[in-house]
Structures are given as structure tokens and as C-alpha cells.
Amino acid sequence: MILSARNLVMTYGAGDAAAHALAGVNLDVDPGSLAIMGPSGSGKSTLLHCLAGIQRPTGGSVRLRGMELASMSDKTRTALRRRDFGFVFQAGQLVAELPANENVALPLMLDGMAHRAAIGRADHYLEVVGLAGLEGRRPGELSGGQAQRVAIARALVAEPVVVFADEPTGALDQNTGQEIMQVLVGATSRAGAALVVVTHDPGIARHCKRTVLMRDGHIVAEYHAPVTAEPAVMA
Amino acid sequence: MIALRLWWLLLRRQTDQRLTIMLALIAFGVATGALLTVLGGLAAFIGRSEHGGNGLYVLLAQIATVILIIPVITLGGSAARLSISRRDDRLAALRLAGATSSQVGAIAVADAAGQALAGAMLGVVLYFAALPGVAMINFEGRPFAWSELLVTPAVLALTIAGVVLLATVSAVLTLARIAISPLGVARRSSPKRVSAIRIGVALVVLLAWAPATKLLGSDAGLIVGMIVFGLCFAVLNLIGPFVLGLIGRLSVARANTVPKLLAARRLTDDPRAAWRPVAGVTLATFVAGVLSIGPAIAASQPTGADPESAHLPADLMTGSLVTLVIAALLAAVSVGVNQAARVYDLRDQYQMLHLIGTDVPVLKQARVRETALPLVASVAIAALISLIMVAPFGILLIGQAPGGIATFVGGIAVSLGLVLVAVQLSQPLVDRVLASGRMPGDE
């Protein structure tokens, strides 16, 4: 087990106006791929943010290899995100002025690696995600699918233990989305990292070996095999 | 009509536009206030010359007006771009609601013009508020009377109309560079190269300056001289982005940290955009450089014999300082407005960089560096061009009048200080963006 969440609670507001995005969630993240599915407002993105140390939960705990995330300082959690986690989001994740390989090299350079060495490793990961030859292209010169591949390469370049992906195909057409999921699951698996994907799309979740379903801040079902049809709870 | 109603509805509901609107109002207001103050000063000197005052003061006031009118126009232009370029969501929503491209364009231009009008009104208030301070300044041995500094209602109306016209023209030019579709606003996708032809044009203009100074004695020559002076001023904006692009390309290879890399890449990607935030400081440096010869000229004037000219040396120094203060003020507002707007523009990037593990101090260091690199380069270019400008009058004269050097060095120090203050003042906005809980790409 890499990450474990116990009795996670996230409440916005107070009193009668209080909204419970997470209402006592327990979840273990093991090596392999995990999809967190649920309708809009079910708390799936909030769960990802808490697991990744982006948000502090209002209750409960998240432990990475035994270390409690909530008790860490902001600086320590930032370093943790840089070294141990990788991120792929729906949009707005590449620096427009940097070519693809420098976008990928960012986490390495942030950790002190020299430009030349970081670029060398970034070029390798761009090749892994099928973008050999496009290292010098800027985000504006890439298609949506290619930009997501760059984001995947950046998420993997620091050799993280967990890659978090929040609706990674949300801005892509269906075919490109399927391709991106294959690249994401394949590259993450080969890198030996765990993958946590948040999605509302069963077609995306079916790429993952394990799926949990959320509704109203609770995990309401869990499958230890790829989900091949839309679960009733999603309706 | 439906589009107009929707625009009004969105205008009232979009609270995140308040910062942009406030910044545009401040920029339009300060530009208008500075312009009216300068025109009021010019009117005062003209009035005094008609009642037996020294005519030379009118000429000097005209030169100061020419020097200051360009930063005023630059700031007004920035305000107009600011008021129109950060409305992507609203413009796209109007298209989605069925408005045609030209309807959306007209509404956007009207929006910018409306803000310019409101800002100009604020500027009128600032002008009247500044009158007591300006009236305390001594010229020709006596302070100004309030009535001397008041512009006529016609000048007031023309200034307001001019600011609105400037905003309208800038808005139309900005709109011409973007395509508004129902799904969003599309802009360029590849880096902008700045042509080396700029250097050639700049050289031609600078070479024309020395012969033009020979004509300054005659009335027609004065106009030619002022035109060439204005062109030399424009040369700054021609050379600046080109040199910044060059520095950026050289810096990329040596960038070993993320702040250095981001700063260098921003220069290579769009040198014009990198130049814009520091343009105000460049103008202040340029003004300080040109005015550095003022005390030297003053020192060379005969004193005592002609009572009309008795106050001239001291007044030249005072005039130089007043011009510099107004230029520095315009620079400060320009940098402040651009820095604050930039945080808003780059919020996705800041959130993403923090998310992937960038410490907040590193992020802030990157902001300082991406301003400092073009700033140092632009100040050096401005200093060099201003020295070329004063060279025909005898560059060695400057050394004989320490006041000129003090003005020049002081001007640069104040300008650099203003930029650092502006960057530091906008740093809390970064904290606010990071604390918002918004994810990159969220609307």
C-alpha cells in the first residue's frame, strides 16, 4: 500500500449551510491503476486533492508510506508533490513559452538538476509517450492529444510513486481520449508508479484495474476488475 | 439588443473583472490627470509670456509637453488593451448567445470607451486635486496662481474626448488581432519574432537627430527637431523588443534554474510583451537622460545682466525635476498596472507550477527575474539613446554640471526602485491566486 486515507472529511461552510464534499472516506492506493468515478459533485476531485496534498481535509488522515500529509508544512507538501507525485489535468497545465522538453524538465530543474541533464531525461520521457521529434514544439504548436502526452511525460519524469490524473481526457475527442488513457496507463505501469484517475466517464475508467464509485461524498461501490458497463449508481 | 442586454448582465455578474476594471480606471485616470496638469502648466507659461514673461519658458514648456505626451499616450494605450483583452469569457458568451462577430466587437469597443470616459473623469478629479501642489512650484521667481494653471473648458473637453478616442482606436487595433468564437478567444500560437529591420530604421533616425538639432534656432526647424525627437523616442520602442529577444536567446542556453529559464523564454517568446511592462521605466530613464543636460545649459546661461533670465538656471533645474517626477509617476502606474494584470493573466500557470511542486518563494523569484532582466536591458538602451540625443549639445558639458548627473542617476535609481516596489506590491496577488483553491484551466 502506498497511500491510505482514513475517515476523510471535507466540509465547506458551517451550520445549516455546511456542504460535505467528503463524508468519512476510507481508501487505500496500491501499485496499479485506480479509477475514482462518480457524477458531478460526488466529491471525487476533492478526494484526489486531499490524497495529493493539494487540500487539507477538515477531518481524517492521509498517509504516504506511513507519513501523515496533513501534519506536514506547506513547504514539505510542495516538495512531496515535486518528488513523489505526478499530475495530469484536463487543461491549462503547460507553460506556453516553454518548448515540450523544457515543460517536461520543469520538476527536475525545480529539484536542482542542471538544464542539460534535465532536458536529456525529458527527451527520453517524450519518446516514451510517443513524441520523439517534437521536443522543441511549444504548447501552441501541439494538438490537444499531444499536449496531454507532454503532461504525462512531465508527470512521470521525476519517477513519482503516484500519478494523479483529474479528468485527463475531458478536453479531448473520444478516440484521442482512449489513446491518451492507453499511454497514461501503459507508461505509468512501466514506470512502476501507481495511477489514480478521476473521471465521470466509464469508457475512461475501464482502462483501470480497480474502480471506486462515489456519491454524495461517500464511496458507494468498489470493483477489482475493469468496469465494462456504466454502473447503476452513475445514473 | 439582446446582445447588449446580455453584456450588461455579464458586466454586473462577473466579479472577477473588478480588478481589471479598477486597474484600467486608474491607468486612464492617471494618464488624463498627468496630461491636464502638463497642459495647465503650458497654458500658465503662455499666459505669463502674453503679459510680459520670458518667451523662452513657453518653448521649454512645449518641449516638456512633447516629452511627456508620449508616456501619457503609452499609458492610455495600455489601459485600453487592459480593458479589452481580459474579457475572453464574456466575449465568447456573447457569441454563444447569437451575437455576430461585429456586434461583439462593437460592444467590446464601447466597453473600453466607457471605461476610458470614467477614467478620464477620475483624471479630471486628480488634476484638480493636484492643483494646490503644482501651484506651490516657483517659476520666474514666483509661484503660480490657481487661475494660471486652469485649462479652458474647451481643452478639458478635448482632453477627455482624446482619451476616449485613444481607447477606442487601441481597442479596435486589439480586436483586429484576435478571433472571437462562441468557444473562446483565439490568439497567436507561435512565437513572435522581431525583425532586425528595426535596428536599421533606428540607426537612420538616430543619425538624423544630429543634423536636426542644427535647425532648432528657427520656428520651422523647431517643428522638424520635435518630430525627429519624437521619432528618436519611438526608436526606443523599436530597438527595445529586438534587443530583449536577442538577450533572451543568449540567456536560454545559460539558464540553470527555473526562474532563469522562465525569464529567458518569456523574452524569446514575445519580446514585445516583455518590453511593455518596463516601457514606462524606459521612458522615465530616457527623460532623465535627456534632461541631464538641463543644468549644464543652465550653467552656461549668462546671469545678472538680463533680469528676464535671472531665474532661468534655477528654473531649468526645477522644470527638469518636475518633468522627471511626472514621467516617473506615469512609469510607476504603468508598471503597477501591468504587474497586477500579469498575475491575473498567468494565474493558470502559477497554480500549475505550484501544484507540480514549485515553492512559492521560487515562483515569486521568477516574477522578479522576468521583470528584472528586461528592465536592466531596457534601462541600458534608454540611457544609451538619451546620451546620443544630448551628444550634439556637447556631451562633456554634463560632466561640468553635477546636477545633471545627479538627475540622471537619481532618475534611473527611482525608476528601478519603482519597479521593484510595483513587483513587491503585486506579490500578495500571487498568494491570493494560489489560495483560491482554483485548479489550472478552471473557469
Chai-1 contact restraints between the chains, C-beta under 6 A:
chainA,res_idxA,chainB,res_idxB,connection_type,confidence,min_distance_angstrom,max_distance_angstrom,comment,restraint_id
A,T78,B,G357,contact,1.0,0.0,6.0,A-B,restraint_1
A,T78,B,D359,contact,1.0,0.0,6.0,A-B,restraint_2
A,R81,B,G357,contact,1.0,0.0,6.0,A-B,restraint_3
A,R82,B,G357,contact,1.0,0.0,6.0,A-B,restraint_4
A,F87,B,L355,contact,1.0,0.0,6.0,A-B,restraint_5
A,F87,B,I356,contact,1.0,0.0,6.0,A-B,restraint_6
A,F89,B,P440,contact,1.0,0.0,6.0,A-B,restraint_7
A,Q90,B,G441,contact,1.0,0.0,6.0,A-B,restraint_8
A,A91,B,G441,contact,1.0,0.0,6.0,A-B,restraint_9
A,G92,B,D348,contact,1.0,0.0,6.0,A-B,restraint_10
A,G92,B,P440,contact,1.0,0.0,6.0,A-B,restraint_11
A,G92,B,G441,contact,1.0,0.0,6.0,A-B,restraint_12
A,Q93,B,M352,contact,1.0,0.0,6.0,A-B,restraint_13
A,Q93,B,P440,contact,1.0,0.0,6.0,A-B,restraint_14
A,V95,B,Q349,contact,1.0,0.0,6.0,A-B,restraint_15
A,E97,B,R265,contact,1.0,0.0,6.0,A-B,restraint_16
A,E97,B,R266,contact,1.0,0.0,6.0,A-B,restraint_17
A,E97,B,D269,contact,1.0,0.0,6.0,A-B,restraint_18
A,L98,B,R265,contact,1.0,0.0,6.0,A-B,restraint_19
A,P107,B,I356,contact,1.0,0.0,6.0,A-B,restraint_20
A,M109,B,V258,contact,1.0,0.0,6.0,A-B,restraint_21
A,L110,B,V258,contact,1.0,0.0,6.0,A-B,restraint_22
A,L110,B,G357,contact,1.0,0.0,6.0,A-B,restraint_23
A,L110,B,T358,contact,1.0,0.0,6.0,A-B,restraint_24
A,A114,B,N256,contact,1.0,0.0,6.0,A-B,restraint_25
A,H115,B,N256,contact,1.0,0.0,6.0,A-B,restraint_26
A,G140,B,S189,contact,1.0,0.0,6.0,A-B,restraint_27
